[in-house]
């Protein structure tokens, strides 16, 4: 009987040994989740470190221009600069002259159209009178 008691005591000791680590598991989970103690008191988890480094990389990528965009941006800048220089080189007198030429063209167009229509009507009347003879 003595041996049975000793064995049962040994078995209970084993059970307690197996219970002790499982009793500590919620504390370990709480530590990992950040629920146990202030943030300053614990060290960051690998996931937090990865998240911070990922955010830093994303911020750096957002501020850096890609190698494909740089040539397009420089070409666009050159075009805009050349347009600015062209605009500066055209004087007010040249702009007024161009405006006057366009205005005369628009004024002449209806006059020319009226003259062409009159010539057509005259030619049609003349052809009709010659045909009747």
C-alpha angles and dihedrals in degrees: 000000000000091000091051091053091049091049092047090050089050090049091050090049089054091049091052091048090053091046095051097066092045089051089056095050097084090052091051090048090049090051092053093046091052096243098117112081133330121321093245092057096060132060119242119265120241089252091055091048090050092048092052093048091046091053091050092050092048091051091050092049091049092056096043119084116228120244090244093056097049097071092046092049093049092048091049090049091051091050092050091047092051091048090052090051091049091050091051092049094056108086126213091250092056091050091050091049092051090048092052092050091052091047092052090048091053091047093049095049096071091041091051092046090051091049092049092050091049091051090049092050091047091049091048092049092048092048091048093051092049091048091053092054 
